[in-house]
Amino acid sequence: MDAAALDQRTRTHRDGVPPDLVERLLDLGHADLVREQALAEDGDWYCARAWARRLAGQGRTDEALAVVARYTATGWFTAVAEAARLLDATGRGEEAIGMLRPFAAAGERSALAELAPLLARHGRAEEAYALLVPHIADWYLAEALADVALVLGRGDEVAERLAARTAPDRPCGRCGGPECAGRGPEPFNAVNLLASVRERQGRTGEALAVLYEYGATPVNNRDPLAELLVKHGRIAELRAYAADGEHPQAVRRLAEHLEEQGDVAGAVEVYRPHAAQDFGHARTLLAQLLARHGRGGEAIEVMRAHDTCDDYALHLLCGLFAAEGRAEEGLAHLDGLRSRRGEEEWELFRLRGPLLAACGRLDEAVEQVRAHPEGATWYAVEELGRLLAASGRPEEAVAVLETDRTLHRRDLAPLLVDLGRPEEAVALLRTPLPEVPLPAPGDYSECPPF
């Protein structure tokens, strides 16, 4: 085994069984098949990881470690980290630390993030703190540093370090210049972390002041200030913050909070003023909220009131039409768009299939896809396979995808498992694909890899 090859295969799920399908195989009682792939000479990592975790869960830690040993022997850090977690979970923390330390010493970022909390859990938080302080400019490691500092009671110290990295007169961390147009806090989440430290110290007022003064940085569509206001029940402040028209994540969080409290009408009213401009996707969020509470008809009107060809919005609208038993209206809506635009590219055309199926016209949908100018492309074939599978005709879906089983193997394999052919599915996924040379710099390609 080769570490670089393992890393590439795992990142791309190339020539292997993806983790969701591994779990599905286990759930369906195909543990022997997973074990076989885990222990094979050219073993599958996700099978090995799942099998090792199962053994560890049964108290068979040494057997679990033996499963991943061939992978760790390559020096591939992903496997080393998994082995360390297995050790730590069974009370062998010092061995886990020993496995991670050489990688951390070599500057492996992920190793530092794994090792520091492990040290802290085993009474060596000072050592963890010393490891992380030099990396405070790295957002990922700065999060771990804040956690360790709070364990040590050194929250004020790390807060001062973070505050210094948000000062408006500091030099740019990239170019060193005092006036850089692209300059922001470094790391980018320094303000959020500073507020988090203060809040976890019980100094909520200071945490809020930090976020108001510097401005929170939304992460994963979440606004830290909005989250903090909800956590501490300061809903009136959240309303004021959301009302200024500049913080879409705050609008969303307020509506979510009201829905969680059972105030659906209040949540609807939060979104309505923003829906016309679709501020922060308020239109689609409002439609989804209405649909969740049995008001699909209103959701359709919210979406239909705005003539759009946006793929996501149309996908939602067509799904609402089908769910409400109004698939024919959905088809008429698509017809209207096509007549006004004079064309219907594939991204819009593909929305017809599920609507036709919902009308009991699946065979017509299949014929339309096959007759489409793009009907023979790989993406149209896969779309047709999914349509047939979703309509309860998996055998026909398999027949469609079998036209090029290697190309369509990611869609084909789960269907084979469902049809009681798991060995065939795994063999298909584990068949090595021929290497495709990357285009030379400057070359243009319409086919993957782009």
C-alpha positions in Angstrom: 0.0 0.0 0.0 1.1 3.6 -0.7 0.1 6.5 1.5 -0.4 8.9 -1.5 -2.5 6.4 -3.4 -4.6 5.7 -0.3 -5.2 9.4 0.3 -6.2 10.0 -3.3 -8.5 7.0 -3.4 -10.1 8.0 -0.1 -10.6 11.6 -0.9 -12.2 10.8 -4.3 -13.9 7.5 -3.3 -12.1 6.1 -6.3 -11.8 2.3 -6.7 -13.4 1.7 -3.3 -16.7 1.4 -1.4 -18.0 4.8 -0.2 -18.6 5.0 3.6 -22.4 5.3 3.3 -22.6 2.1 1.3 -20.3 0.3 3.8 -22.7 1.2 6.6 -25.6 0.0 4.5 -23.9 -3.3 3.8 -23.4 -3.8 7.6 -27.0 -2.8 8.3 -28.2 -5.4 5.8 -26.2 -8.2 7.4 -23.3 -8.3 5.0 -20.6 -8.1 7.6 -18.6 -10.9 6.1 -18.3 -9.0 2.8 -17.1 -5.9 4.6 -14.6 -7.9 6.6 -13.3 -9.6 3.4 -12.7 -6.2 1.8 -11.1 -4.8 4.9 -8.6 -7.7 5.0 -8.0 -8.0 1.3 -4.5 -7.6 -0.1 -5.5 -4.3 -1.7 -7.8 -3.5 1.2 -10.6 -1.0 1.1 -10.1 1.8 3.7 -13.7 2.5 4.5 -14.4 -1.2 4.9 -11.4 -1.5 7.2 -12.4 1.5 9.3 -15.9 0.2 9.7 -14.8 -3.3 10.6 -12.2 -2.0 13.1 -14.8 0.1 14.8 -17.1 -2.8 15.1 -14.4 -5.0 16.6 -13.4 -2.2 19.0 -17.1 -1.8 20.0 -17.0 -5.5 21.0 -14.0 -4.9 23.2 -11.6 -6.5 20.7 -9.2 -3.6 20.4 -6.1 -5.5 19.4 -8.0 -7.2 16.6 -9.3 -3.8 15.5 -5.7 -2.3 15.5 -4.5 -5.3 13.5 -7.1 -4.4 10.8 -5.8 -0.9 10.3 -2.1 -1.8 10.9 -1.3 -2.3 7.2 -2.7 1.2 6.5 -0.8 2.9 9.4 2.4 1.2 8.3 2.4 3.3 5.1 2.6 6.5 7.2 -0.8 7.7 6.0 -2.0 10.0 8.8 -5.7 9.3 8.3 -5.1 5.7 9.4 -2.8 6.7 12.2 -5.4 9.1 13.6 -8.0 6.4 13.4 -5.7 4.0 15.3 -5.0 6.6 17.9 -8.8 7.2 18.5 -9.3 3.4 18.9 -6.5 3.3 21.5 -7.8 6.3 23.4 -11.4 5.0 23.5 -10.2 1.9 25.2 -8.0 3.6 27.9 -4.7 3.5 26.1 -4.2 7.2 25.8 -0.4 7.2 26.2 -0.1 4.8 23.2 -2.3 7.1 21.2 -0.2 10.1 22.1 2.9 8.2 21.1 1.4 7.4 17.7 0.5 11.1 17.0 3.5 12.8 18.3 5.9 12.2 15.4 3.4 13.6 12.9 2.8 16.7 15.1 6.6 17.2 15.5 6.8 17.2 11.7 4.2 20.0 11.5 1.3 17.9 10.3 -1.7 20.2 10.9 -4.2 17.5 11.4 -1.9 15.8 13.9 -1.6 18.9 16.0 -5.4 19.2 16.1 -5.7 15.5 17.2 -2.8 15.5 19.6 -3.5 18.7 21.6 -7.0 17.8 22.9 -5.7 14.3 23.6 -2.9 15.7 25.7 -5.4 17.9 27.5 -7.7 15.0 28.3 -4.8 13.1 29.9 -3.7 15.9 32.2 -1.1 17.5 29.9 -2.9 20.6 28.9 0.1 22.8 29.4 2.0 20.8 26.8 -1.0 21.0 24.5 -1.1 24.8 24.9 2.6 25.1 24.1 2.1 23.1 21.0 -0.7 25.3 19.7 0.3 28.8 20.6 2.7 29.2 17.6 -0.2 28.3 15.3 -2.7 30.9 16.4 -2.9 32.3 12.9 -4.4 29.0 11.7 -8.2 29.1 12.2 -8.4 25.4 12.7 -5.7 25.2 15.3 -6.8 28.4 16.9 -10.1 26.7 17.8 -8.2 23.9 19.5 -6.0 26.5 21.3 -9.1 28.3 22.7 -10.5 25.0 24.0 -7.2 24.1 25.7 -6.7 27.6 27.2 -10.1 27.4 28.9 -9.2 24.0 30.4 -6.1 25.6 31.9 -7.8 28.7 33.1 -5.8 30.8 30.6 -8.8 32.2 28.7 -7.7 35.8 29.3 -4.3 35.1 27.9 -5.6 33.6 24.6 -8.3 36.3 24.4 -5.6 38.9 24.5 -3.7 37.1 21.7 -6.9 37.0 19.6 -7.8 40.6 20.3 -4.3 41.6 19.0 -5.0 39.9 15.8 -8.2 41.9 15.2 -6.7 45.3 15.9 -7.3 47.7 13.0 -3.7 49.0 13.0 -1.9 45.7 12.9 0.1 44.9 9.8 -1.3 42.5 7.2 -0.3 38.9 7.9 0.2 38.2 4.2 2.1 41.2 2.8 3.3 42.9 6.1 1.9 46.2 4.9 0.0 48.5 7.3 -2.7 49.3 4.8 -3.9 46.3 2.9 -7.3 46.5 1.2 -8.0 42.8 1.8 -6.9 42.8 5.4 -9.2 41.1 7.9 -8.7 39.3 11.2 -6.2 36.6 11.1 -7.3 33.9 11.6 -10.6 34.8 9.9 -12.5 33.5 12.9 -10.5 35.4 15.5 -13.5 37.6 16.5 -15.8 34.6 16.8 -13.3 32.8 18.9 -12.7 35.8 21.1 -16.4 36.0 21.8 -16.6 32.3 22.4 -13.9 32.5 25.0 -15.6 35.3 26.8 -19.0 33.6 26.8 -17.5 30.3 28.1 -15.9 32.3 30.9 -19.4 33.4 31.9 -18.8 36.9 30.5 -21.7 37.0 28.1 -22.0 40.8 28.0 -18.4 41.1 26.8 -18.9 38.3 24.3 -21.8 40.2 22.8 -19.9 43.5 22.8 -17.1 41.9 20.9 -19.4 40.6 18.2 -21.3 43.9 17.9 -18.1 45.9 17.7 -16.1 43.9 15.2 -18.9 42.1 13.4 -19.5 38.4 13.6 -18.2 36.2 10.7 -20.9 33.7 9.6 -19.6 30.1 9.4 -21.5 27.3 7.7 -24.5 29.7 7.3 -24.6 30.4 11.0 -24.1 33.8 12.6 -22.3 33.5 16.0 -24.0 36.6 17.3 -27.5 35.3 16.4 -26.6 31.9 18.0 -25.4 33.6 21.2 -28.5 35.8 21.5 -30.8 32.7 21.1 -28.7 30.7 23.6 -29.1 33.4 26.3 -32.8 34.1 25.5 -32.2 37.7 24.2 -34.8 37.4 21.5 -35.7 41.1 21.4 -32.1 41.9 20.6 -32.1 39.2 17.9 -35.2 40.8 16.4 -33.5 44.1 16.2 -30.3 42.6 14.8 -32.3 40.7 12.1 -34.4 43.7 11.2 -31.6 45.8 9.8 -31.6 44.0 6.5 -27.9 43.1 6.6 -27.7 39.8 8.4 -29.6 37.0 6.5 -28.4 34.3 8.9 -29.9 36.2 11.8 -33.3 36.3 10.0 -33.1 32.6 9.5 -32.0 31.9 13.1 -34.9 34.0 14.5 -37.4 32.1 12.3 -35.9 28.8 13.4 -36.2 29.8 17.1 -39.8 30.8 16.7 -40.6 27.5 14.9 -38.8 25.5 17.7 -41.0 27.3 20.2 -44.2 26.4 18.3 -44.8 29.9 16.9 -45.1 29.0 13.3 -47.1 32.1 12.5 -44.3 34.3 14.0 -41.7 32.4 12.0 -43.7 33.0 8.8 -43.9 36.7 9.5 -40.2 36.9 10.0 -39.5 35.7 6.5 -42.3 37.5 4.6 -40.8 41.0 4.4 -37.6 39.5 2.9 -39.3 37.0 0.6 -39.9 39.4 -2.3 -36.2 40.2 -2.6 -35.2 36.7 -1.6 -32.9 38.2 0.9 -30.8 35.3 2.3 -32.9 32.8 0.3 -35.9 33.9 2.5 -38.3 32.9 -0.2 -37.3 29.2 -0.3 -36.9 29.1 3.4 -40.4 30.4 3.8 -41.8 27.9 1.4 -40.0 25.0 3.1 -41.3 26.2 6.5 -44.9 26.3 5.2 -44.6 22.9 3.6 -43.2 21.4 6.9 -46.4 22.5 8.6 -48.9 21.2 6.1 -49.3 24.4 4.2 -47.9 23.2 0.8 -50.5 25.2 -1.2 -49.2 28.4 0.4 -45.7 27.3 -0.2 -46.4 26.9 -3.9 -47.9 30.4 -4.2 -44.8 31.8 -2.5 -42.5 30.2 -5.0 -44.7 30.7 -8.0 -45.1 34.5 -7.3 -41.6 35.0 -8.6 -40.9 34.1 -12.2 -37.5 32.5 -12.0 -35.5 29.9 -13.9 -33.1 29.3 -10.9 -32.6 25.6 -10.8 -32.8 25.2 -7.0 -36.0 27.3 -6.8 -37.7 25.4 -9.6 -36.6 22.1 -8.1 -38.3 23.0 -4.9 -41.4 24.3 -6.6 -41.8 21.1 -8.7 -41.3 19.0 -5.6 -44.1 21.0 -3.9 -46.4 20.5 -6.9 -45.8 16.7 -6.8 -46.2 16.5 -3.0 -49.5 18.4 -3.2 -50.9 16.1 -5.9 -50.7 18.9 -8.4 -48.1 17.5 -10.7 -50.0 18.6 -13.9 -49.8 22.2 -12.7 -46.1 21.7 -12.3 -45.8 20.6 -15.9 -47.9 23.5 -17.0 -45.6 25.9 -15.1 -42.6 24.4 -16.9 -44.4 24.7 -20.3 -45.0 28.4 -19.6 -41.3 28.9 -18.9 -40.3 27.1 -22.0 -42.7 29.1 -24.2 -41.4 32.4 -22.8 -37.8 31.5 -23.0 -38.0 29.7 -26.3 -35.7 26.9 -25.0 -35.5 24.4 -22.2 -32.0 23.4 -21.3 -31.3 20.1 -19.6 -31.3 21.5 -16.1 -34.9 22.5 -16.5 -36.0 19.6 -18.7 -34.9 17.1 -16.1 -37.5 18.4 -13.7 -40.2 17.0 -15.9 -39.5 13.4 -15.2 -40.6 13.3 -11.5 -43.7 15.3 -12.4 -44.7 12.9 -15.2 -44.0 10.0 -12.9 -46.3 11.6 -10.2 -49.0 11.8 -12.9 -48.7 8.1 -13.6 -46.9 8.8 -16.9 -43.5 7.2 -16.1 -43.2 5.5 -19.5 -43.7 8.9 -21.2 -41.0 10.4 -19.0 -38.6 7.7 -20.0 -39.3 8.2 -23.7 -38.9 12.0 -23.4 -35.5 11.6 -21.7 -34.3 9.2 -24.4 -35.5 11.5 -27.2 -33.8 14.6 -25.7 -30.7 15.8 -27.5 -28.7 15.2 -24.4 -30.5 11.9 -23.6 -27.4 9.8 -24.3 -25.1 11.7 -22.1 -23.8 10.1 -18.9 -25.7 12.6 -16.7 -29.0 12.0 -18.5 -28.6 8.2 -18.2 -27.9 8.5 -14.5 -30.9 10.9 -14.1 -33.1 8.3 -15.9 -31.8 5.5 -13.6 -32.6 7.5 -10.5 -36.1 8.3 -11.9 -36.8 4.6 -12.5 -35.4 3.6 -9.1 -37.4 6.3 -7.3 -40.5 5.1 -9.1 -40.2 1.5 -7.8 -38.6 0.0 -10.9 -35.0 -0.8 -9.8 -34.5 -3.7 -12.3 -35.2 -1.3 -15.1 -32.9 1.3 -13.5 -30.1 -1.3 -13.4 -30.7 -2.2 -17.1 -30.3 1.5 -18.0 -27.1 2.0 -16.0 -25.7 -1.3 -17.2 -25.1 0.3 -20.6 -21.8 1.5 -19.1 -21.5 -0.1 -15.7 -18.1 1.3 -15.0 -19.1 4.9 -15.8 -22.3 4.7 -13.8 -21.0 2.5 -10.9 -21.7 5.0 -8.2 -25.4 4.9 -9.0 -25.5 1.3 -10.0 -23.9 -0.3 -6.9 -26.5 0.7 -4.4 -29.2 -0.7 -6.7 -27.4 -4.0 -6.9 -27.2 -4.1 -3.1 -30.9 -3.5 -2.9 -31.6 -6.3 -5.4 -29.6 -8.8 -3.3 -26.4 -8.6 -5.4 -23.9 -7.1 -2.9 -20.9 -9.1 -4.0 -21.4 -7.8 -7.5 -21.8 -4.3 -6.3 -18.5 -4.4 -4.3 -16.6 -6.0 -7.1 -17.8 -3.3 -9.4 -16.7 -0.5 -7.1 -13.4 -2.1 -6.4 -12.4 -2.5 -10.0 -9.5 -0.1 -10.7 -10.4 2.6 -13.1 -7.8 3.5 -15.8 -5.8 6.6 -15.0 -7.0 9.7 -16.8 -4.2 12.2 -17.6 -4.9 15.7 -16.4 -5.1 18.3 -19.1 -1.9 20.3 -19.7 -2.0 23.9 -18.4 -4.0 26.1 -20.7 -5.9 23.1 -22.3 -9.7 23.3 -22.3 -11.9 20.3 -21.7 -15.7 19.8 -21.6 -15.2 16.4 -20.1 -14.1 15.4 -16.5 -11.6 16.0 -15.2 -12.3 19.6 -16.2 
